[in-house]
């Protein structure tokens, strides 16, 4: 449900200097005028109605927690996904051109969310990618299950053993090349592309 968990009266003016200085140079994406969000946020859309929203959380609200001993990105990301009635797919620490950051992907079917979070000045920049599965949902999972059934039948092995093997994971990045138009594949591609497309005014 980002951004950041509420949509109320209009507040389109961006006052945070770091958020205002944010620049996104990504072909095919156009910035939109935001009129229905209580928080300061900037939003870009592409022709397929995928979206990239960018906000700034004061006092490095997320990354400051990452510095506390015992803090777990997996636990934080799992709680974040649960708050949206979704499920965590993956969460990683990443090195970005502007320093260390956090990368998270979660699913709230039929919507997939990708987050890139990093500190900048006195705020956390939070970039949220949203891509929705359209038409018949669950196609990626259904094709994989069918293939696993065939493998189990041909090899005479237990289906549950095959499903719980690494090849039984429908969210494995290795499948993205087979399903390039799936929203999870799009989210992963964008998370990989974004760092070199971001800059800030000096």
C-alpha positions in Angstrom: 0.0 0.0 0.0 2.9 2.5 -0.3 3.0 5.5 -0.5 3.4 5.5 2.6 0.3 3.6 3.7 -2.2 6.4 3.2 -4.0 8.3 0.4 -5.8 11.4 1.6 -6.0 15.1 0.7 -3.9 16.5 -2.1 -0.4 17.7 -1.4 1.3 18.0 -4.7 4.0 20.5 -3.8 7.4 18.9 -3.1 9.2 20.7 -0.3 11.9 18.2 0.6 15.1 19.4 -1.1 16.5 15.9 -1.7 13.3 14.6 -3.2 12.9 17.8 -5.3 16.5 17.3 -6.6 15.8 13.7 -7.6 16.1 13.0 -11.4 15.0 9.8 -13.2 16.3 9.3 -16.8 14.5 6.2 -18.0 13.2 5.9 -21.6 9.5 5.5 -21.9 8.7 6.7 -18.4 6.9 10.0 -17.8 6.4 11.9 -14.5 2.8 12.4 -13.4 1.2 15.1 -11.4 0.3 13.7 -8.0 -3.0 14.9 -6.5 -4.3 12.2 -4.2 -1.5 11.5 -1.8 -1.0 13.0 1.7 2.8 12.5 1.6 5.3 14.2 -0.7 5.8 11.7 -3.5 6.8 11.8 -7.2 5.4 9.3 -9.6 6.4 8.0 -13.1 4.3 5.8 -15.4 5.1 3.9 -18.5 2.7 3.0 -21.4 1.8 -0.3 -19.7 0.6 1.4 -16.6 3.5 0.2 -14.5 4.6 2.8 -11.9 7.6 4.1 -10.1 7.0 6.2 -7.1 9.7 8.1 -5.1 9.4 9.4 -1.6 11.7 10.6 1.2 11.4 9.4 4.8 12.7 11.8 7.3 15.5 10.9 9.7 16.6 7.9 7.6 13.7 6.1 9.1 14.5 2.7 7.6 18.3 2.6 7.0 19.0 3.9 10.5 17.3 0.8 11.8 19.6 -1.3 9.7 22.6 -0.1 11.7 21.2 -1.5 15.0 22.8 -4.8 16.1 20.4 -7.7 15.5 18.3 -5.8 12.9 17.4 -8.2 10.1 16.5 -7.1 6.6 14.6 -10.3 6.0 12.5 -9.8 9.1 11.8 -6.1 8.2 10.9 -7.0 4.6 8.7 -9.9 5.7 6.8 -7.6 8.1 6.5 -4.9 5.3 5.0 -7.5 2.9 2.7 -8.8 5.6 1.4 -5.3 6.3 0.3 -5.1 2.7 -1.3 -8.6 3.0 1.4 -9.9 0.7 4.4 -12.2 0.8 8.1 -11.6 0.6 10.0 -12.9 -2.5 13.5 -11.6 -1.9 15.4 -9.0 0.1 19.1 -8.1 -0.3 21.7 -5.5 0.7 23.0 -3.9 -2.4 25.8 -1.5 -3.4 24.6 1.4 -5.4 26.5 4.2 -7.2 25.5 6.5 -4.3 26.3 4.1 -1.5 24.8 1.0 0.3 21.1 0.3 -0.1 18.3 -2.2 0.4 16.5 -4.1 -2.3 13.1 -5.8 -1.7 10.6 -7.6 -3.9 7.2 -8.7 -2.6 4.0 -10.0 -4.0 0.4 -8.9 -3.3 -1.2 -10.8 -6.1 -1.9 -9.8 -8.7 0.6 -6.9 -8.0 4.3 -7.2 -7.5 6.3 -4.5 -5.7 10.0 -3.8 -5.9 11.7 -1.4 -3.4 15.1 0.3 -3.6 15.9 2.2 -0.4 19.0 4.2 0.3 20.0 7.1 2.5 20.6 10.5 1.0 21.4 13.6 3.2 18.9 13.4 6.2 16.3 11.2 4.5 15.8 7.7 3.1 14.9 7.8 -0.6 12.3 5.0 -1.1 11.7 4.0 -4.7 8.7 1.7 -5.2 8.1 -0.1 -8.5 4.6 -1.5 -9.0 3.7 -3.9 -11.8 0.4 -5.8 -12.1 -0.4 -9.1 -13.6 -3.1 -8.6 -16.2 -5.4 -11.1 -18.0 -5.0 -14.6 -16.8 -3.1 -14.6 -13.5 -0.8 -17.3 -12.2 0.4 -18.3 -15.7 4.1 -18.5 -14.6 3.3 -20.7 -11.7 0.9 -22.9 -13.7 3.4 -23.6 -16.5 6.1 -24.5 -14.0 3.8 -26.9 -12.1 2.7 -28.5 -15.4 6.4 -29.0 -16.3 7.2 -30.4 -12.9 4.3 -32.9 -13.2 5.6 -34.1 -16.5 9.2 -34.4 -15.1 7.9 -36.4 -12.1 5.8 -38.6 -14.3 8.6 -39.3 -16.8 11.3 -39.9 -14.2 9.1 -41.8 -11.8 9.9 -39.5 -8.9 7.8 -38.0 -6.2 6.1 -34.7 -7.2 6.5 -33.1 -3.8 10.2 -33.8 -3.9 10.4 -32.0 -7.3 8.3 -29.0 -6.2 10.5 -28.4 -3.1 13.7 -28.6 -5.2 15.3 -25.3 -6.4 13.8 -25.9 -9.9 10.3 -25.8 -8.3 10.5 -22.2 -7.3 8.3 -20.1 -9.7 10.0 -16.9 -8.5 13.5 -18.0 -9.3 15.3 -15.3 -11.3 16.4 -17.9 -13.8 12.8 -18.0 -15.1 12.7 -14.3 -15.9 14.1 -14.9 -19.3 11.3 -17.3 -20.1 8.6 -14.9 -18.9 10.0 -11.5 -19.8 6.5 -9.9 -19.8 5.6 -11.2 -16.3 5.4 -8.4 -13.7 8.0 -10.1 -11.5 10.5 -10.1 -14.4 9.7 -6.5 -15.1 10.2 -5.5 -11.5 13.6 -7.3 -11.4 14.7 -5.7 -14.6 13.8 -2.2 -13.4 15.5 -2.7 -10.0 18.7 -3.6 -12.0 18.4 -0.7 -14.4 17.4 2.1 -12.0 20.7 2.8 -10.2 22.4 4.2 -13.4 19.2 6.1 -14.3 19.1 8.1 -11.0 20.9 11.4 -10.3 20.5 14.4 -8.0 20.9 18.0 -8.7 23.8 19.4 -6.8 
